[in-house]
Amino acid sequence: MVNGMSEISNFSDIIQIAYRNIEKNTFDKNNKMFNAWKKVITSIKSYDDGEISLGQNLFDHSNPVDVKNGILLIETDHPGWSQMMQMRSKYILKGLNMYVPELSISGLAFRIRGSNAILHSANYDEILKKENEKSLEKLKKEELELNKYKNNDEKKSANVELPKELLDKFDSIRQSMLTNNKNK
């Protein structure tokens, strides 16, 4: 006992203390988003009528993480689930905007659980432009290297002379292809 009080706390008191700083509006908004997420994702139908629906599997393997600038960051536990969700992104966006229009979700972004990717509040167009420029520079460097090797290979092959027997064989094959074969 400390100061006449028990060191054992009621679980509800611990939860209240932990969540005291969370605004009710934020909690309600997140709860509404999660409920909408569950409704939309679990409503996705698979092409075969298995026991467990595709939507339930997608829901079990994904979580909405963050919404910034109209982009919903979704975390999945495997790239395959991300790809399946990406293929159904129009359906997901339409459903989420129907249930939580105040979020104005216009796009989806994906990360694999454990990758710690986050949505930045920076201008995505600028970031995308910079990344594209980096990719183009890398591609140009690789293309130069490839051309260097290609030119070296062409020089080597131009300097190689085939044996006369092989050249004669190629010539005979070419001639047989050019003449009509009457044995057809």
Order of alpha helices (4+ residues) and beta strands (2+ residues): alpha-alpha-alpha-beta-beta-alpha-alpha-beta-alpha-alpha
